[in-house]
Amino acid sequence: MKNLDKFFSPNSVAVIGASNDLEKVGGHIFFNVKKSLGKKAYPVNIKGKKVQGIKAYSNITDIPFKVDLAIIAIPASLVIDEIKNCLSKNIKNYLIISAGFKEIGETGIKREEALNNIIKEHGINVVGPNCLGTLEVNSGYNLSFAKELPEIGGVSLISQSGAVIDALIDWSFKSKIGFSKIISLGNRSDVDEVDILNYLKNDPKTKVITLYLESLNDGISFAKTLKEVSKIKPVVIIKPGSSELTRKAIGSHTGSLAKDQDLVTTLIKENNGILVKTLDELFNILTVLKSKKVTSNKLAIITNAGGLGVMATDQLINTNFNLYQLTKNEKKQFKFLPTAASLNNPIDILGDADSLRYTSTLEKLIKIKDIGSILIMLTPQVMTDSLEIAKGIVKLSKKTNKNIVCSFVGYRQVKSAVQYLNDNNVACVTTPSQAITALNYLYNYSSFKSENIKALRVNLKKVSSVRKSLKNYHGLLDYSKTKKIISLLGIKLQNKKILKQVQDIKKIKLVKNKKYVLKIDSKQAIHKNRLGGLVLNIDNNNFRLEALKLFKKFKKFKDLSLILEDEVKGQEIIIGLKRSQGLGEFLMFGSGGSDVEKINEVNWTLCPVSLKKAQDLVKNSTNYTLLKNKSIDFKKLYQLIVKISYLLELIPEIKEVDLNPVICSREKLYLADIKLII
């Protein structure tokens, strides 16, 4: 693990490119560094003389003192030579602010490659290039060109965007969310998100880690690190890019449905990262994270406006929360409320509710053991003293382990109350829907349980033999090889007749009044239906004619054969596997058939899959109700998902697997078509 202390708490810093002009990056950075370190800030300027009243050095080697950190803010074309110069002074840590590297294209890419070579050769630590810098708020160190330090607190921020850092610093003054450490990663030539997560994991002043993530250097290492760090402290991640171009692999359904965004989302969620979609959600969850852990999904809501209660209830549909229903005996405890009040959760204590009514209701709910969280909503009305109500809530919050979150809707009339709540560690967010969303994120984080997945028992000798047979093979496997590989997992395929040549047509005998499917099998036929290589409703009357047509139509396919199988009716699903370079191995489940890409109703999970995960995957799918209505054998479906999920781990040569469709009926699961891509 890298030692990154000197990027946050150096004893001495040289700013190469320091200037008297505060409008220049080098000038502004040196102003901040000088303010942070005083006499231990050394300006390096080619002209020498003084910079901002401090003696300057024309060359880094002229500085007679030890330098812990070199901050470089000069034209990109000069950076490599300057680092070589710094190496003669044995400087180990570099913050490269300069832009003009891989982000500008070919010239910059070559420049960054040269930088990477120096990093590897000399074992130096580099943050950047093209970054904002670092901030250590507790010590008052601003080693960046950010305008000011934010409020002090327990949130540390890792960002791939300097602009996001500026926005969050500005927001911190309003929200009273304080920061500990902030780092702008830039191009991540050396230090990346994994290094910083590992560093902050053991930082006692960091209580929550926030990560603005545009891309991943190494998704597999990131996932492993995220899983470990999130056991100790929450990691809140905002990742833009839902419109990223799809990464297609050869062209299977699984490949074309596998967007990077979907896979990264799966990677984050299944390693207990708190993934938010917008900056608003980020601000809200950071506010709510000041609260206690959510230990139960039973929620009680207090409101003085029925409309707010309806809004909150609507938002609950897409969460893991349930509204707690008061028992008859519990309702008797609320006799102090007006007869017009509603106890049918949300508990509507009416528009004339004063501080006493709010606090009395809250006090009774706190005593109910099964309630895990309480959401208190308020709109300013004639009888509403919002500040007095806020004071009562804060007082009671200190006497309970339940999570209390508020939503005081309005601005001028609730401004002081909202400030009071947030100042006293009771989260208050703008709208009920935002409060519910933030609470749900917190509950999912608090209730996350890592699963120990057992290894699948297989014949390792057979696996080794299969892997040897795949050497130097690329593309789609034929049916016979596919069947052999699938059988390694203990998955039995239904009997299918293979026609290698026209002469085989005469050998086939069909059962009278039974329907069959006839399709081509070839390395060149990934999508048989699109090519016209799949024929339904085959029987004794049309089999020979249709078989001859297919042999003739696809005669250019040197490896052509035909497959004859039973025509089965039922609900069609897709199960897919995807090996994503740098991210890992994933399983996909959803609605299947030829229109799978148009429907695009699929969910992803990491491989391998436990039985519980398989159950959750199916039950959370859009076609679960349809499958339930068909009374399918869910036990067999779960077992199929679990078994197939081990395939990429067993045989690394496989890139993608496509089981589409798997036809589900009351009697059985029928694997109608299977594609394995090497």
VENDAGI-V423620 format. One record per backbone hydrogen bond with DSSP energy under -1.0 kcal/mol. NH is the residue of the N-H (numbers start at 1). CO is the residue of the C=O. If there is no record, write none. Layout:
# VENDAGI-V423620
nh->(NH/NH)
co->(CO/CO)
This chain:
# VENDAGI-V423620
nh->(7/8/9/13/14/15/16/17/18/18/24/28/29/30/31/32/33/34/35/36/37/38/40/41/42/44/45/48/51/54/56/57/62/63/69/70/71/72/73/78/79/82/83/84/85/86/87/89/90/91/94/95/96/97/98/104/105/109/110/111/112/113/114/115/116/117/118/119/120/121/122/123/125/127/130/134/135/136/137/141/143/145/153/155/156/157/158/159/160/165/166/167/168/169/170/171/172/175/176/179/180/182/183/184/185/187/188/189/191/196/197/198/199/200/201/203/206/207/208/209/210/211/212/213/219/222/223/224/225/226/227/228/229/230/232/233/236/237/238/244/251/252/256/257/259/263/264/265/266/267/268/269/270/271/272/273/274/276/282/283/284/285/286/287/288/289/290/291/299/300/302/303/309/310/311/312/313/314/315/316/317/319/322/324/331/332/333/334/337/341/342/347/348/349/353/358/359/360/361/362/363/364/365/366/368/371/372/373/374/375/376/377/378/384/389/390/391/392/393/394/395/396/397/398/399/403/405/406/407/409/415/418/419/420/421/422/423/424/425/426/429/435/436/437/438/439/440/441/442/443/444/445/446/447/460/463/464/465/466/467/468/469/471/473/477/482/483/484/485/486/487/488/489/490/491/497/499/504/505/508/514/516/517/518/519/520/521/525/531/533/535/538/543/546/547/548/549/550/551/552/553/554/555/557/560/561/562/563/564/565/567/571/573/574/575/576/577/578/579/580/583/584/586/587/588/589/590/591/592/596/599/600/603/605/607/614/615/616/617/618/619/620/621/624/627/628/629/630/631/632/634/637/638/639/640/641/642/643/644/645/646/647/650/651/654/655/656/657/658/659/660/662/663/664/665/670/672/672/675/677/678)
co->(4/5/5/40/69/42/71/44/15/44/21/24/25/26/27/28/29/30/31/32/33/34/37/38/13/15/57/45/54/51/49/43/59/60/12/93/14/95/16/75/76/78/79/80/81/82/83/86/87/86/125/70/127/72/72/101/102/105/106/107/108/109/110/111/112/113/114/115/116/117/118/119/92/94/98/143/182/141/180/136/134/132/179/178/208/181/210/183/212/161/162/163/164/165/166/167/168/171/172/151/155/135/157/133/159/129/185/128/126/192/193/194/195/196/197/200/203/154/154/234/156/236/158/238/582/218/219/220/221/222/223/224/225/226/229/229/209/274/211/241/249/249/252/253/257/259/260/261/262/263/264/265/266/268/269/268/235/237/278/279/280/281/282/283/284/285/287/288/322/373/375/347/305/306/307/308/309/310/311/312/314/316/297/299/327/328/330/331/334/338/348/301/342/303/350/354/355/356/357/358/359/360/361/362/365/368/298/298/403/300/405/302/407/381/385/386/387/388/389/390/391/392/393/394/396/372/374/427/376/378/411/414/415/416/417/418/419/420/422/421/406/431/432/433/434/435/436/437/438/439/440/441/442/443/458/459/460/461/462/463/464/465/468/470/676/478/479/480/481/482/483/485/486/487/486/564/562/501/502/505/511/538/565/535/563/533/561/522/527/528/518/516/539/542/543/544/545/546/547/548/549/550/552/554/557/521/499/519/497/517/515/664/662/590/659/588/657/586/655/584/580/580/578/605/576/603/574/601/572/593/595/596/589/587/585/610/611/612/613/614/615/616/618/621/623/624/625/626/628/627/632/633/634/635/636/637/638/639/640/641/643/644/646/647/651/677/677/577/675/575/673/573/670/571/668/663/661/670/658/656/475)
